[in-house]
Amino acid sequence: MKVSPSRSQQMAEFVERRKYLLLAALTAIFAVGAAARAAARPFWYDEIITLVSARQPDLATAWKAALVTDANPPLPHIATHLAVRWLGVTEVTARLPAMLGFWVFCLCLFVFVARRKGVLIGLSALLLPIVTDALTYAADARAYGLELGFCGMVLVAWQSAAEGRRRVAALVVLALSIGAMLMCHYYAILVYFPLAVAELVRARSRRALDWGVAAAMAAGIAPLVWRLQQVMGTVQAFSHGWSSAYLRQGIEFWETALNSGAAWLAMLLVLVAFARRGKIADPGGEVPAHEWTAAALFLVVPLAAVLAAITVTHAFTPRYAIIGIAGFCLLVPLLAAEYAGARSTLAALLAAVLVWATVIRMADRPAPRNPFADEQALAQALEKEPVVVADGQLFLQMWHYAPDRLKPRLIFLSDPDAALRYMGFDTIDYGVRPMRSWTKLNVINYSDFAKETSDFLVYRDLLRPEWVTPRVLADGASVELLNAPLHHELVRVRLHPRP
């Protein structure tokens, strides 16, 4: 007797037949929404550093500029260079590599999970990154969107190689993707932690080490070996970094990463809690122990990154461990599938909620703005005379967005010793200075400036640390407040000659 398929099976088969159409529709929603979010977000300090390299006239010069002006590896700068060279410099075009990388990450999660639990559960893995803070890096002209994309490729290539799916091609992609991750960000080395342990679990199960996968993983580390001297220099340069590491950051990573999607995640938990427990799918749909291990250990990557920062690099901020989000986006749908089984409609409900969340998050964006236009007190002062912008982050953003005729009047004073004494870190001073050789930044050593100028304006952000004001006061200067817009001050400094 022929058994009619259940409603859940019919739904799964319907989605399976139309999966490429559905993926195309979701890709279009993401592309439009991500471009709109990027257009509305002004470039910030780190992105402008990327743009300084990316705007060089040719690929070789962009590579050379990236090596000099940034502590991070050069691959994101090169990708951005190609994007803006072909399409011009806008908030959208400069972030195209990040957008593409983020969506590749989402698609790879879909492939990884759908191979085990079907298309509906795969859709949950595809869309989960969008309800996390990882979406921020789809509109950020830095390493993290690209790094996520290559991380997703690593996962799919590793899974394919272990299963013997086009094994030679999978091993090549595995090696190249790991290498590309390391050419995006040095903390990407932590991808070895979940993969290496998972491979040990797999070796125990099959009673033999997979030498092909081991060789591919070993080959992937080549860029780090090649750049070892630069890595050591970066670690030394961050000995007085702006973001010191502390143990609680291993938890704060998840507080930040999941905060933006907390309401959606709570809704998913409610669905799981009230779902009828179903029969687990047939053995062909089981998740191998080594894949469970890798997914679980990706959750530990942020803590591993913090420990590495405390003991070695002395600098950490949550985005350095962004690949840890892969563990969350794999485990949530896989565990939901294990709980609900093949007879449940939970997969469809989870996917529906996440599609809803995706549409809303993609539509939720602020109005585009020009940061320089928001700083009227600074703009008015620049019309009359040069102004020292005390905060390096504010200076670089104002320089990027200021009209060309006012750019030469923006001044940044550099004194790493004073920065370390009064702020506790010198990385911004050391970061801005090398850019003088690659663009028309007006960066002047404080001692040289003080010899030539005794009367000047300083614009500072009261919410950010700066060393200029305490330094001039220590030198016996008088400071007169001229204007005090919201959390900013424009002051006139008069240096008095020392006796």
N, C-alpha and C positions, 0 to 999 in steps of 0.2 A: 504493500500500500504506500502510495506516495504521501510524504509528510509535507504539509504546507509550511513555508518558512515563517518564522515569527515576525512581528512588526519590527522588532529591533534588527533582525537580519535583513528584512526588506529595505529598511532605512540605510543600513550599512552598504548594501549592494547598490542602492541608488546613488549614494555619495561616491562609492568606488568607481562607478561608471562615469561620473561627471567630475572626478577629482581635478583634472587638469583645468577644466573650466572654472571650478571653484578657486583653485590656486591662482589662476589668472585674475579673477575678480578681486581676490584679497590683495594680490600684488598691486593692482591699480589703486585700490583704496589706500594702501600703505604709501605708494609713490606720491599720490596727490597730497595726502596728509603730511607726510614727512617733508615734502618740498615747502608746503605752507608753513610748517613749524620752523623750518630752517630760515625761511625768508623773514620771519618775525623775530628771530633771535640775533642780536648784534654779536659780532665777533668779540671774543674776550682775549686776554693777555696771551695765553698759550696758542690760541689759534692764529693770532697775528704773527707770532714767531714762525709758525708753519708757513704763513703767507709770504713772509720775507724771503724764505727759500723758494717757495713755489713760483714766485713772480720773477725769478731770474730768467734770462733770455733763452737758455737752452738747458737740456737735461744734465749735462756734465757740470755746469755752473750751479744748478739747483742742488745737485748731490754734494758738491763741495761746500756750498753755503749751509746746507743742513748739518754737515759734520761739524762746522765751526760754531753755528749759532744755537744748537739745541743739544741737550744731553741725551735725548732719546734717539733711537735708530732712525735712519733716513727714509725707509720705505713709505711712510705716510706722506712725507714731503714730496716725494717723487710722484706718487699717485695724485696728490693735489696739484702739482705742477702740470701734469698732463691734462687734468680736468679744466684748470683755468686757462691753460694755453689754447685749448680747443674751443672753449665756451665763454671765456671772459671771466672776470673776477666779480662774483656776487656772493651773497650769503648762501645761496643755493648751490651754485656750481662748485664752490670750494669744499662743500660738504658732501658732494656726490659719492666719493669713495667711502665715506662713513655710512651713508645711507645704503649703498650697495652691500657693504660688508655686513651690516646689521641684518638685512633681509636674507642674505645668504645663510647667516647663522640660523635664522628662523626656519628657512627651508630645509636646512640640514637636520635640525631637530625633528622636523616633520618626517623626514626620510628614516631617521634612526628609530623613532618610536613606531611609525606606521609599519615597518617591517616586522615588528613584534606583536602589535596590538590592533592593527588595522587603521584605516584612514580617519575614522572619527576621532579616535584617541590621538592620532598623529596631528590632527588639527589643533587640539588643545596644546600640544607641545609647540606647534608653529606660532600660536598667538600669545602664549604666556609671557614671552619677553616684552611684549608691548605693554602689559599692565605692570611691569616693573620699572625701576629707575634706569634700567639698561637702555630704554628708549631715548634717554637724554643723549646718548652717544651716537645716535643716528643723525643728530644735528650738531656735530662737533668735529671740526676739521683737525682732529688729532688722531692718535693711534687706535683708539678703543673700538670704534665701529669696525675697522679693518681687522683688528685682532680677533674680535668675536667671529667675524666671517671665516677667518682661517681656522679658528677653533672648531667651528661647526664642520668644516671640511676634514679636519683631523679626526673627529668622531666618526663620521660616515666612512672615511677611508679605512680607519682602524677596524670598524665593524665589518666592512666588506672584505678586508684582507683576512680576518679571522674566519670568515665563512667561506672563503675561496671564491668570492664574486670578483671576476676579472682581477685576479690577485696581483698580477704584475703591475697593472695600472694603479690599483689601490695602494700598493706599497710605494710607488713613485709619488702619488699624491700625498700620502702620509708624510714622507720625508720632506717634500717641498712645502707642505702646509705648516709643519712644525718650524721649518726654517723661516718661512714668511712671518709666522707669529713672533719669532725672536728678532726679526728685522722691523717689527712694529714697536715692541716694548720689551725691555729686559725682564720684567716680572713674568712674562709669558713662559719663562723657563719652568714655572710651576705646573705647566700642563703635564710634565713628566711624572709628577707625583701620583695623580690618579691612574694614569695609563700604565706606569711601571708596576704599581701594586696589582692592578687588574691583570696584567700579563703574567704575574707570578701566580695569581689565582687560576688563570687559564692554563698555565704550564702544569700546575699540580693536577688539574682535572684531566688533562690529556697525557700526563706523565712525560712531557717533553717540552722544551722551550721552543717557541716559534722563532727560529733564527732569522727568517725573512722580516718579521715585524721588528725584531730586535735591531737588525741592521738598518732598517728604515728610520727607527727612532734615533739610533746613533748618528746616522747621516744628517738628521734634522738639526743637530746641535752645531753643525759646521759654522753658521754665521756667528754664533756666540764665541767660538774659538777664534775665528777671524777677527772679531771685534774685542777680544779680551782686554787689550790695552786701553781701549776707549771705555770699556765697562769699569775697569779699575779706576780710571780717571773720574768717571761719573760718581762712583761711590765716594771717592775722596772729596769731590766738589760738594757733595751733599752732607759732609760732616757737620755743617752748620745750616741744615736745611730749614725750610719754613714750616714743615709739617713733621714734627717728631713723632715717632711711633710709640704706642703704649698698648698694653695687652687688650684692653677693652675694645679696641678697634675691630677685633675679630667678631664681636657681637654688633657693633655699630654699623658694620658693613651691611648686615641684613636689615637693620632698622632703616637704613637709608634706601636699600635696594627695593624693599617691599612696601615702603610707606605710600608711594604714589598709587599703588594698586590695592591698598588694604581693603577697601570696600568690595572690590570684585573678588579678591581672594577669600574674603569672609563668605560671600555668596556661594563660591565653589565649595567651601567646607560644609555649608548648610546642605547643599545638594548631595554631597557624599554621605553626610550623616543620615539623611532621610531616604537614601536610595536603598532598594531591596537588594540584599546580598545575592549575587548570582553565581552560577557555576563557572569555575575558571575555564578559560578556553582550552582547546585541545593542546597537547604537548608541543605542536608546531608553533604555538603562539607564546610559548614560555620565554622568559627573559633569562639568558645565561647568567650564571653567577658572576662571571667577570664583568658583565655589563652593569649589573647591580652595583658591584664594587666601584667601578669607575664613576658612576652617577653619584653614589654616596660620597666618595672622596672629593669630588668637585666641590661639594658643600664645605669641605675643610680647607679649600684653597685660600680663602680670606685669612683664616687663622695662621696658616703656613706663611702667607705673605707678611703678616704682622710679625711673626717670629723672625723671619728673615730680615725684616726692617730693623727690629730691635737689636739683632746681633751683628748685622752686616752693613746694610745700606743706610740706616738711621733716618729714613724718610718713608712715610706711607700716607696715602690718601685712598679712600675706598675704590676709586676707579682703577688703581693699580691691580686690584684683584678681581676685575670685572668678569673674568672667565668663570669665576665661581658660580655665576648665575646659571650656567649650563646645568649644574647638578640639580638645582631647584626645578628648572624647566623640563628635565628628564624625569625626575622622581615623581612629581605631582601627577602627571598623566599615567605613568606606569603603575603607580600604587593605586590610583583610582580604578584602573582596568583590572588589577589583581583583585581588588575588593568587590567590584560589581560583576565581573565576569562577562561571558558572552550573551547572557540572556537579559541584560539590563539596558535600559534606555539612558543610563547615566552619561555615556559617552556623547550622545547627541545633545543632552542638556548642557554638559560642560562646554562643548563646542559652540552652542548657541549663545551662552552667556559671554564667552570670550569674543565671539564675533561682534556682539553688541558692545562690549568694552572697547574693542578695536575701533569701531566706527566712532564712538564717543571720544576716545583719546586722540584720534587723528583729526577730529573736528575741533578739539579744544586747543586753541592757540591764541596768544595775545596779538594785539595790533603791532605791525612793524613800527620801529622807531629808530631815530638817529641819536645815539648817546650824546654826541656833541651838542645837539640842539637842546638837550635837557640841562646842560651846564651853562646857563645864560650868563652867570657872573663871570665865568672863565672866558666865554666868548667876547663879552664886552671889554674885559681887561685886555685881551689879545689884540683888539682893534687899536689900542693905544700904545702898548709896549709888550716886550717879551714877558713870559710868566714861567716860573719854575713850578712844575707839577711834582709834588713831593713823593707821591706814591707811584711806583713803577707800573703797577697794573693799570691804574687810571691814566697815566701818561701815555702808555702804548695805545690804549683804546682811543683816547682823545686825538692822538697823532693820526691814527688811521682814519677817523671820521671827520676830522677838521677840514675845512676848505684848504685847497693847496696854498693859497696866499697867506694863510695863518700858520701853516705847519712849521716854517722856520722859526717862529716866535715861541714855540713850545720847547721848553728846556727840561732836561732831566740831569740832575747832579748825581755823580757816582762817587762813592767812598765806601768800599767794602768794610774797612775797619770801623767806621762810624756806624754803618748798618749793623754790624755784629754787636757793637757796644750798646746801641740804643734800642735795637729791635730783637736781637738774639739770632738773626739769620742774615746771610749775605747773598743768597742765591739770586735774588732779583737784580741786585747791582751787577753781579757777575754775568747774569743772563742778558741784560740789556746792552752792556758794553760791546760785545762782539758784533752786534748788528750794525754798528756804525760803518763797518767796511762794506756792507751789502745794501744799504739803503740810506736815505738822507735823514737819519735821526740826529737830533741835536743833543748829544750826550757829552757832558763836560765833567772832567774831574773837579771835585769840589775845591781843592786847594788852588787849582789854576783859575777857577771862576772867581774865588774870593780875592785873589790878587788884582783882578781886573775890574771887579764890580763890587761896589759897596752899598748900593741902593737897588733893590729888586723886589718883585712881587712873588709870593709863594701861594700856590693853591693846593689845599690838602683836604683829604677825606677823613673826617673824624672817626669813621668806623674801621679804618685800616691803619696799621702801624706805619710810621715813617720816622726817619732819623734827622731830616733837615732842620726842623724846628728846634729840637733839643741841642743839635750841634751848634747852630748859630747863637743860641742863648748861652751855651758854654763858652763861645768865643766873645761874649760880651755885647752881642747885638741887641738893638731895641726892635720890638715887634709891635706893629700897629694893626689892629683889626679894621679892615675896610668893608667887608661884606660877609654875611653869614647865611647863605642859603641852606636848605635842608641838609643837615649833617656834613656840610662843607664849610670851609673858611678861606677867604682871600685876605692875605695879610701882606703888609709892606715891611720888609726887613731892611734895617740900616746897620751895616757892619761898621764898628768903630775901630780905627787903627790901634793896634796894640802898642803900648809904650815901649 
